[in-house]
Amino acid sequence: MRITIIGSGNVAAAFARAIAATAGLRLQEICARNEVRGRELAERYGTGYTSSPETVGAADLYLIAVSDAAVGELSGRLAAPAEAVVAHTAGGLGLDALRCATPHRGVLYPLQTFSSGRTIDFRSVPLLTEASDRTAQTCIETAAAALSERVVAADSAMRNRIHVAAVFACNFTNHLLARATRLLEEADINAALLRPLIHETIDKALSVADPAAVQTGPAARHDTITLRRHLALLEGEADPNYTAIYQLLSNSIWEISKKI
């Protein structure tokens, strides 16, 4: 199967690497507005490059891995043959985001976080698929099964809920870790002290069906004395968001913990 990737960011690069290393799949071309990154990807995996969606060559599957806001405009300009399949990789967008001429449309959403400089085993990445018709479904599911051991059919409503949950699990968690790091560094305390705690917290949460069952801390115990002491400290910080975040999450933890 010939696959052309539109995009050159972290998701596009992860797909390019996986496709190039997978038997039965061929990375046909990279189409990217950023010429430096696009050409670098194309040269790394020995494929062609174009900067314009209007000049892409023939392929079986065109995979649009760009920002959500750019999917509609780029897909509308894509010179894909009528028999080809066009899919985007966005978790929060439906099939209607695609404006391509071909009727064979779909979604191939990787449920993972991708960052430059980090290599992920794509075989373990859940790939969520959706298709407009049988032609698109066969093509997308064939590519997905070749790339990953975990392929899940998910319509737009299901995928949007999963995408929101992923933001809580990934983006919000990472932000809280960043906040914790700054809270210590602002007092000249080495934030590396938190690393064993972070590792155990994640490992423990993944060891059970519901992380709420292993929730600890003053909010879960409804330890109001400790909660007030923490808030008093945070109210002395220049950034008022510390207090707001602490209060919101402590209330949420207690509401769930008291029901267990």
C-alpha positions as CSV (number, residue, x, y, z in Angstrom):
1,M,0.0,0.0,0.0
2,R,1.3,3.4,-1.0
3,I,0.9,6.1,1.7
4,T,1.5,9.8,1.3
5,I,1.8,11.9,4.4
6,I,0.7,15.5,4.5
7,G,2.5,17.3,7.3
8,S,5.9,17.3,8.9
9,G,5.3,17.7,12.7
10,N,5.7,15.2,15.4
11,V,2.7,13.0,14.5
12,A,3.6,13.1,10.8
13,A,7.2,12.1,11.7
14,A,6.1,9.2,13.9
15,F,3.8,7.9,11.1
16,A,6.6,8.3,8.5
17,R,9.0,6.3,10.7
18,A,6.5,3.5,11.3
19,I,5.3,3.3,7.7
20,A,8.8,3.1,6.4
21,A,9.7,0.3,8.7
22,T,6.5,-1.8,8.1
23,A,6.3,-4.6,5.5
24,G,3.5,-4.2,3.0
25,L,3.4,-0.4,3.4
26,R,5.4,2.1,1.3
27,L,6.0,5.7,2.2
28,Q,5.2,7.2,-1.1
29,E,5.7,10.9,-0.5
30,I,5.9,13.7,2.1
31,C,3.9,16.8,1.4
32,A,4.7,19.7,3.8
33,R,4.6,23.4,3.9
34,N,7.7,23.5,6.0
35,E,10.3,22.7,3.4
36,V,13.2,22.1,5.8
37,R,11.3,19.5,7.9
38,G,9.5,18.1,4.9
39,R,12.7,17.5,2.9
40,E,14.5,16.1,6.0
41,L,11.7,13.5,6.5
42,A,11.7,12.6,2.9
43,E,15.5,12.2,2.7
44,R,15.6,10.2,5.9
45,Y,13.1,7.6,4.6
46,G,14.1,7.7,0.9
47,T,10.9,9.1,-0.5
48,G,9.7,12.1,-2.5
49,Y,8.8,15.6,-1.3
50,T,6.4,18.3,-2.4
51,S,5.3,21.5,-0.7
52,S,2.0,21.7,-2.4
53,P,-1.1,19.5,-1.9
54,E,-2.0,20.2,-5.5
55,T,1.1,18.4,-6.8
56,V,1.1,15.2,-4.8
57,G,1.7,12.0,-6.8
58,A,-0.6,9.0,-6.9
59,A,-1.0,7.0,-3.7
60,D,-3.6,4.6,-2.1
61,L,-3.9,6.4,1.2
62,Y,-3.3,10.1,1.9
63,L,-2.7,10.7,5.6
64,I,-3.3,14.3,6.8
65,A,-1.2,14.8,10.0
66,V,-1.5,18.6,10.6
67,S,-3.1,20.9,13.1
68,D,-6.9,20.5,13.4
69,A,-7.4,24.0,12.0
70,A,-5.5,23.1,8.8
71,V,-7.2,19.8,8.0
72,G,-10.2,21.3,6.0
73,E,-8.1,23.7,3.9
74,L,-5.4,21.2,3.0
75,S,-7.8,18.4,2.3
76,G,-9.7,20.7,-0.1
77,R,-6.6,21.4,-2.1
78,L,-5.4,17.8,-2.1
79,A,-5.0,16.3,-5.6
80,A,-5.9,12.8,-4.6
81,P,-7.3,10.4,-7.3
82,A,-11.0,9.6,-7.0
83,E,-10.3,6.0,-6.1
84,A,-7.8,6.9,-3.3
85,V,-8.6,7.2,0.4
86,V,-8.0,10.4,2.4
87,A,-7.8,10.3,6.2
88,H,-6.8,12.7,8.9
89,T,-5.1,11.8,12.2
90,A,-7.0,14.2,14.5
91,G,-8.8,12.8,17.6
92,G,-11.3,15.6,17.9
93,L,-12.4,16.0,14.3
94,G,-15.1,14.0,12.4
95,L,-15.2,12.9,8.8
96,D,-16.9,16.1,7.9
97,A,-13.6,18.0,8.5
98,L,-12.3,16.5,5.2
99,R,-13.2,18.5,2.1
100,C,-11.4,16.4,-0.5
101,A,-13.0,15.5,-3.8
102,T,-12.7,11.7,-3.2
103,P,-15.7,10.2,-1.4
104,H,-13.5,7.7,0.4
105,R,-12.7,9.4,3.7
106,G,-11.6,8.3,7.1
107,V,-9.8,8.8,10.4
108,L,-6.6,7.1,11.7
109,Y,-6.1,8.6,15.1
110,P,-3.1,7.5,17.2
111,L,-3.9,7.6,20.9
112,Q,-0.4,8.6,22.0
113,T,1.7,11.7,22.7
114,F,4.6,12.4,20.3
115,S,7.5,14.6,21.0
116,S,10.7,15.4,19.0
117,G,13.6,13.3,20.1
118,R,11.6,10.5,21.5
119,T,11.0,7.1,19.8
120,I,7.8,5.2,20.5
121,D,7.1,1.6,19.6
122,F,4.2,2.1,17.2
123,R,3.1,-1.5,17.5
124,S,1.8,-0.7,21.0
125,V,0.0,2.6,20.0
126,P,-3.8,2.2,19.9
127,L,-5.1,3.3,16.5
128,L,-8.7,4.5,16.4
129,T,-10.3,4.3,13.0
130,E,-13.4,5.6,11.2
131,A,-14.4,5.4,7.6
132,S,-17.1,6.8,5.3
133,D,-17.5,3.6,3.2
134,R,-16.3,0.1,2.8
135,T,-13.4,1.1,0.5
136,A,-12.1,3.6,3.0
137,Q,-12.6,1.1,5.9
138,T,-10.7,-1.7,4.1
139,C,-7.8,0.6,3.3
140,I,-7.5,2.3,6.7
141,E,-8.0,-0.9,8.7
142,T,-5.4,-2.7,6.6
143,A,-2.8,0.1,7.2
144,A,-3.7,0.3,10.9
145,A,-3.4,-3.5,11.4
146,A,0.0,-3.4,9.7
147,L,1.2,-0.6,12.0
148,S,-0.2,-1.5,15.4
149,E,-1.4,-4.5,17.4
150,R,-4.3,-2.4,18.8
151,V,-6.9,-1.2,16.3
152,V,-10.2,0.1,17.5
153,A,-13.2,1.3,15.5
154,A,-14.4,4.6,16.9
155,D,-16.9,7.0,15.5
156,S,-16.6,10.7,16.0
157,A,-18.6,10.8,19.3
158,M,-16.6,8.0,20.9
159,R,-13.3,9.4,19.6
160,N,-14.1,12.9,20.9
161,R,-14.8,11.5,24.4
162,I,-11.5,9.5,24.3
163,H,-9.7,12.6,23.1
164,V,-11.0,14.6,26.1
165,A,-10.0,11.7,28.4
166,A,-6.6,11.7,26.9
167,V,-6.2,15.4,27.6
168,F,-6.9,14.7,31.3
169,A,-4.6,11.7,31.4
170,C,-1.7,13.2,29.4
171,N,-1.7,17.0,29.0
172,F,-3.2,17.9,32.4
173,T,-1.0,15.3,34.2
174,N,2.1,16.7,32.5
175,H,1.0,20.3,33.4
176,L,0.6,19.4,37.0
177,L,4.1,17.9,37.0
178,A,5.4,21.1,35.5
179,R,3.6,23.1,38.2
180,A,5.1,20.9,40.9
181,T,8.5,21.4,39.4
182,R,8.2,25.2,39.4
183,L,6.8,25.3,42.9
184,L,10.0,23.7,44.2
185,E,12.4,25.4,41.9
186,E,11.1,28.8,42.9
187,A,12.2,27.9,46.5
188,D,15.6,26.6,45.2
189,I,14.6,23.0,46.0
190,N,15.7,20.2,43.6
191,A,12.6,19.0,41.8
192,A,14.3,15.6,41.1
193,L,13.2,14.7,44.7
194,L,9.8,14.1,43.2
195,R,10.8,11.5,40.6
196,P,10.5,8.4,42.8
197,L,7.0,9.6,43.9
198,I,6.0,10.3,40.3
199,H,7.1,6.8,39.2
200,E,5.2,5.1,42.0
201,T,2.1,7.2,41.4
202,I,1.9,6.3,37.8
203,D,2.8,2.6,38.3
204,K,0.2,2.3,41.0
205,A,-2.5,3.9,39.0
206,L,-1.8,1.6,36.1
207,S,-1.9,-1.5,38.3
208,V,-5.6,-1.2,39.1
209,A,-8.8,-0.9,37.0
210,D,-9.8,2.5,38.6
211,P,-7.0,4.8,39.9
212,A,-9.6,6.4,42.3
213,A,-9.2,3.1,44.3
214,V,-5.6,4.0,45.2
215,Q,-6.0,7.8,45.6
216,T,-4.1,9.1,48.6
217,G,-3.4,12.5,50.1
218,P,-5.0,15.1,52.3
219,A,-8.0,15.7,49.9
220,A,-8.9,12.0,49.8
221,R,-8.7,11.9,53.7
222,H,-10.6,15.2,53.9
223,D,-7.8,16.4,56.1
224,T,-8.9,20.0,56.4
225,I,-6.1,21.1,58.6
226,T,-3.5,20.1,56.0
227,L,-5.6,21.5,53.2
228,R,-5.8,24.9,54.9
229,R,-2.0,24.9,55.6
230,H,-1.3,24.2,51.9
231,L,-3.6,26.9,50.7
232,A,-2.0,29.4,53.1
233,L,1.4,28.6,51.5
234,L,0.0,28.8,47.9
235,E,-1.7,32.1,48.6
236,G,1.7,33.6,49.1
237,E,2.8,32.7,45.6
238,A,2.8,35.3,42.9
239,D,0.7,33.1,40.6
240,P,-2.9,32.8,41.8
241,N,-3.5,29.8,39.6
242,Y,-1.7,27.6,42.2
243,T,-4.5,28.2,44.7
244,A,-7.3,27.8,42.1
245,I,-5.9,24.5,40.8
246,Y,-5.3,23.2,44.3
247,Q,-8.8,24.0,45.5
248,L,-10.5,22.7,42.3
249,L,-8.6,19.4,42.3
250,S,-8.9,18.9,46.1
251,N,-12.7,19.3,45.8
252,S,-12.9,16.9,42.9
253,I,-10.7,14.3,44.7
254,W,-12.9,14.5,47.8
255,E,-16.2,14.2,45.8
256,I,-15.0,10.9,44.2
257,S,-13.1,9.5,47.3
258,K,-16.1,9.9,49.6
259,K,-18.2,7.6,47.3
260,I,-15.7,4.8,47.4
